[in-house]
Amino acid sequence: MSESSDQHHIKGKAIRTVTLVGAVLNVFLAVLKIGIGKVAGSQALVADGVHSLSDLMTDTAIMVGSRYWTAPADSSHPYGHGKFETLTNAFIGLMLALVGIGIGWDAIETLSETPPPAPGMLAFYAAVASIVIKELLFRWTMHKAKHIHSGALRANAWHHRSDALSSVPVAVAVIANAIFPSLKYLDQIAALLVTSRRRHTISSGRPLKN
């Protein structure tokens, strides 16, 4: 019983450590993308920053939830507390859906407005930085998730991958706008693509995969 309790403690600590590192990087990327998006005039980058900010909600859910589902079995829960992890996975999927809907709605609304000037190249550099950081975070988190057999940590890893892929249309839109300045709505279209990436992640089942 003592060995089992130690194993649960080690697993819980690993989950919270990995998630905390992800949360710190999400704060950094959210501030970077929203700030530069405003300065460079990129609605897509701002939407991508909100995407990163939403990751903080799922990070918090995992750090709180892991204290329950990693607890050893007791008289009230003889088969363990695994249902808490399932609920956390569901919460991650719900957050992906809600934020994606909000981003998409804002992008559709701006399509009816006068198109703003093309975003500056600073937005491109921020998007590329986000792609690299989030892809590395995905690989590290997924490695840890497989090592300790955590479905919720695996779900959060896919959340990082979704964030990395969401930055791709942002970077492409900035470059395309620089080459073809007459294409006025590329940035808004990129913001919609950020939303579609979230819908694809949810429909593929990856955020909830164990």
Disulfide bonds with the S-S distance in Angstrom:
none
